[in-house]
Amino acid sequence: MSDNNAQKSEHWHRRLLEGKGALFAVLTTVAISIGGIAEIIPLITADPDVEARERIQPYTALELAGRDIYVREGCYVCHSQMVRPFRSETLRYGRTWSHSEEYVWDRPFQLGSRRAGPDLHGVGKKYPDSWHYDHMRDPRSKTDGSVMPPYPWLLTWKIDTADIQATMTAHKIAGTPYTDEQIAQAGESMQEQGTAIADRIKTDLKLADDKVKWDDEIVALTAYLQSLGRNKPDEVVLESGDGSAEVSQ
């Protein structure tokens, strides 16, 4: 009697689908494929210019070099680049939450998956260039109790202009609006921007001229970090729980 009751109470899903392995596998594959197609096709067909508009600036040659260093050193393992749409996040990181259009020229994006260190999507211009120099040399000189390791080699290793030109070419193929002229003049562009950063670092820290050069990796990384968050919306209206609104910069 109990067996009959159990059979009657057995759900139709188990009898008609789960009980037929081949059919269930086919239907599962179809369902997953539909979901995958719905997510992938918009990514392939979307025109980035529509989202980015004219105000989203691609990285300069020097900033792109710094970004490559950021990826090489695994900074994304401990730092995210995604301020979430919560008041606690916007207050802590001093900017509006991150918007998808800000990542349009990030290939690949550096959202990150954990925060052993703070989020960096709003770090640009938060500190002077010399702060980043000292912080990479000795993190605890700027943040007491920091668990971040020092990166002293960045102060002596040099960037390769030809390598960055190749990177810019690859990004251009992927859709970033670099011109042939910009790629050809990457060296001059990097030297001009890098010299300005190096001069600020030497002035602030009272270092000798030969201590910081425009082609030091620390200069390129500083240029990249200072670019983060520059494409954020100027203002966003935040609604509080009582229905009132305020503008977040």
C-alpha positions as CSV (number, residue, x, y, z in Angstrom):
1,M,0.0,0.0,0.0
2,S,2.8,2.4,0.9
3,D,4.6,1.6,-2.4
4,N,1.4,2.5,-4.3
5,N,1.1,5.8,-2.4
6,A,4.8,6.6,-3.1
7,Q,4.3,5.9,-6.8
8,K,1.2,8.1,-7.0
9,S,3.0,10.9,-5.2
10,E,6.0,10.8,-7.4
11,H,6.3,14.0,-9.3
12,W,5.7,14.0,-13.1
13,H,9.1,15.6,-13.6
14,R,10.9,12.6,-12.3
15,R,8.8,10.1,-14.3
16,L,8.8,12.0,-17.7
17,L,12.2,13.7,-17.7
18,E,14.6,12.6,-15.1
19,G,13.7,9.0,-15.7
20,K,14.7,9.4,-19.4
21,G,18.3,10.2,-19.3
22,A,18.9,10.9,-23.1
23,L,15.8,13.2,-23.4
24,F,16.7,15.0,-20.2
25,A,20.2,15.6,-21.4
26,V,19.0,17.0,-24.7
27,L,16.5,19.3,-23.1
28,T,19.1,20.5,-20.6
29,T,21.5,21.3,-23.4
30,V,18.8,23.2,-25.3
31,A,17.9,25.3,-22.2
32,I,21.5,26.1,-21.4
33,S,22.2,27.0,-25.1
34,I,19.2,29.4,-25.1
35,G,20.4,31.2,-22.0
36,G,24.0,31.3,-23.3
37,I,22.9,32.8,-26.7
38,A,20.8,35.4,-24.9
39,E,23.8,36.6,-23.0
40,I,26.5,36.3,-25.7
41,I,24.8,37.8,-28.8
42,P,24.3,41.2,-27.3
43,L,28.0,41.3,-26.3
44,I,29.1,40.5,-29.9
45,T,26.6,42.7,-31.7
46,A,26.5,45.8,-29.4
47,D,28.2,48.9,-30.7
48,P,30.6,50.1,-28.0
49,D,30.4,53.7,-29.4
50,V,26.7,53.8,-28.4
51,E,27.5,53.1,-24.8
52,A,30.9,54.9,-24.6
53,R,29.8,58.1,-26.4
54,E,32.5,60.6,-27.0
55,R,33.4,61.3,-23.4
56,I,34.9,57.9,-22.6
57,Q,38.6,58.2,-23.2
58,P,40.8,55.3,-24.2
59,Y,44.0,54.8,-22.3
60,T,47.0,56.8,-23.4
61,A,50.1,54.8,-24.5
62,L,51.7,55.2,-21.1
63,E,48.6,54.3,-19.2
64,L,48.2,51.2,-21.3
65,A,51.8,50.3,-20.4
66,G,50.9,50.7,-16.7
67,R,47.8,48.6,-17.2
68,D,49.9,45.8,-18.6
69,I,52.1,46.0,-15.5
70,Y,49.1,46.0,-13.2
71,V,47.9,42.8,-14.9
72,R,51.4,41.2,-14.9
73,E,51.9,41.8,-11.2
74,G,48.5,40.3,-10.4
75,C,47.1,43.4,-8.7
76,Y,43.5,42.3,-9.7
77,V,43.9,39.4,-7.2
78,C,43.7,41.7,-4.2
79,H,42.0,44.8,-5.6
80,S,38.7,45.1,-7.3
81,Q,37.7,47.9,-9.8
82,M,33.9,47.9,-9.3
83,V,32.2,50.3,-6.8
84,R,28.8,48.7,-6.2
85,P,25.6,50.8,-6.0
86,F,25.4,51.0,-2.2
87,R,25.7,54.1,-0.1
88,S,28.4,52.5,2.0
89,E,30.5,51.9,-1.1
90,T,30.1,55.4,-2.6
91,L,30.9,57.0,0.7
92,R,34.0,54.8,1.3
93,Y,35.4,55.2,-2.2
94,G,34.4,58.8,-2.8
95,R,32.7,58.3,-6.2
96,T,29.5,57.2,-7.8
97,W,29.0,53.5,-8.4
98,S,30.8,52.0,-11.4
99,H,28.9,52.0,-14.7
100,S,29.3,49.5,-17.6
101,E,30.3,52.2,-20.1
102,E,33.4,53.0,-18.0
103,Y,34.9,49.6,-19.0
104,V,34.2,49.9,-22.7
105,W,38.0,50.1,-23.6
106,D,39.1,47.6,-20.9
107,R,40.3,44.5,-22.7
108,P,40.0,42.5,-20.5
109,F,38.2,44.4,-17.6
110,Q,39.7,44.3,-14.2
111,L,36.6,44.0,-12.0
112,G,38.4,41.6,-9.6
113,S,36.7,39.1,-7.3
114,R,38.0,40.0,-3.8
115,R,39.2,42.9,-1.7
116,A,42.3,42.1,0.3
117,G,43.0,45.7,-0.6
118,P,40.6,48.6,-1.3
119,D,38.7,49.0,-4.5
120,L,40.7,51.1,-7.0
121,H,38.1,52.3,-9.5
122,G,38.0,55.7,-7.9
123,V,41.7,56.0,-6.9
124,G,42.6,58.3,-9.8
125,K,43.8,61.7,-8.6
126,K,43.0,60.8,-5.0
127,Y,46.7,60.9,-4.1
128,P,49.6,62.7,-5.7
129,D,52.0,60.8,-8.0
130,S,54.6,60.7,-5.3
131,W,52.2,58.8,-3.0
132,H,52.0,55.9,-5.5
133,Y,55.8,55.9,-5.8
134,D,56.3,55.6,-2.1
135,H,53.4,53.1,-1.7
136,M,54.8,50.7,-4.3
137,R,58.3,51.0,-2.8
138,D,57.0,50.4,0.7
139,P,53.3,50.0,1.3
140,R,53.6,50.4,5.0
141,S,55.1,53.8,4.7
142,K,51.7,55.0,3.6
143,T,49.3,52.6,5.2
144,D,50.1,51.2,8.6
145,G,49.5,47.4,8.9
146,S,49.2,46.9,5.1
147,V,49.6,43.3,4.0
148,M,50.6,44.4,0.5
149,P,54.1,43.4,-0.5
150,P,56.6,46.0,-1.8
151,Y,57.4,46.2,-5.5
152,P,60.9,47.7,-5.6
153,W,61.7,46.4,-9.0
154,L,59.1,48.8,-10.5
155,L,61.5,51.7,-9.6
156,T,64.2,50.3,-11.8
157,W,62.7,48.2,-14.6
158,K,62.0,50.0,-17.9
159,I,59.1,49.9,-20.2
160,D,59.5,49.0,-23.9
161,T,58.0,51.4,-26.4
162,A,57.8,48.8,-29.2
163,D,55.9,46.4,-26.9
164,I,53.3,49.1,-26.1
165,Q,52.9,49.9,-29.8
166,A,52.1,46.2,-30.4
167,T,49.6,46.3,-27.5
168,M,47.9,49.4,-29.0
169,T,47.7,47.6,-32.4
170,A,46.0,44.6,-30.8
171,H,43.6,46.9,-29.0
172,K,42.9,48.7,-32.2
173,I,42.0,45.4,-33.9
174,A,39.6,44.7,-31.0
175,G,37.9,48.0,-31.6
176,T,39.6,50.6,-29.5
177,P,39.8,53.9,-31.5
178,Y,43.6,54.3,-31.7
179,T,44.8,55.9,-34.9
180,D,47.9,54.8,-36.9
181,E,49.4,58.1,-36.0
182,Q,48.8,57.6,-32.2
183,I,50.5,54.2,-32.5
184,A,53.4,55.5,-34.5
185,Q,53.9,58.4,-32.0
186,A,53.5,56.2,-28.9
187,G,57.1,56.8,-27.8
188,E,56.9,60.6,-27.9
189,S,53.5,60.5,-26.2
190,M,54.8,58.2,-23.4
191,Q,57.9,60.4,-22.9
192,E,55.9,63.6,-22.6
193,Q,53.4,62.2,-20.1
194,G,56.0,60.2,-18.3
195,T,58.4,63.2,-17.9
196,A,55.6,65.2,-16.3
197,I,54.9,62.5,-13.8
198,A,58.6,61.8,-13.0
199,D,59.2,65.5,-12.5
200,R,56.3,65.7,-10.0
201,I,57.6,62.7,-8.1
202,K,61.1,64.1,-7.9
203,T,59.9,67.5,-6.8
204,D,57.6,66.2,-4.1
205,L,60.1,63.7,-2.7
206,K,63.2,65.8,-3.4
207,L,64.9,63.1,-5.4
208,A,67.9,63.5,-7.7
209,D,67.2,63.7,-11.4
210,D,68.6,60.2,-12.1
211,K,66.4,58.6,-9.5
212,V,63.1,58.7,-11.5
213,K,63.0,58.5,-15.3
214,W,60.0,58.8,-17.6
215,D,60.4,55.1,-18.8
216,D,60.5,53.6,-15.3
217,E,57.7,51.1,-14.8
218,I,56.6,52.9,-11.6
219,V,55.9,56.0,-13.8
220,A,53.7,54.0,-16.2
221,L,51.8,52.2,-13.3
222,T,51.2,55.6,-11.7
223,A,49.8,57.0,-14.9
224,Y,47.4,54.0,-15.1
225,L,46.3,54.3,-11.5
226,Q,45.7,58.0,-11.9
227,S,43.4,57.4,-14.9
228,L,41.1,55.1,-12.9
229,G,37.7,56.7,-12.5
230,R,38.2,59.6,-14.8
231,N,35.3,58.5,-17.0
232,K,32.7,58.3,-14.2
233,P,29.4,60.1,-14.8
234,D,29.6,63.7,-13.5
235,E,26.6,63.2,-11.2
236,V,24.0,60.6,-10.4
237,V,20.8,61.0,-8.5
238,L,20.6,58.7,-5.5
239,E,17.2,58.0,-3.9
240,S,17.2,57.4,-0.2
241,G,14.7,55.2,1.7
242,D,12.3,58.1,2.5
243,G,11.9,58.9,-1.2
244,S,14.1,62.0,-1.1
245,A,16.9,62.4,-3.6
246,E,20.4,63.8,-3.5
247,V,23.2,64.2,-6.1
248,S,26.3,62.1,-5.8
249,Q,29.4,63.4,-7.5
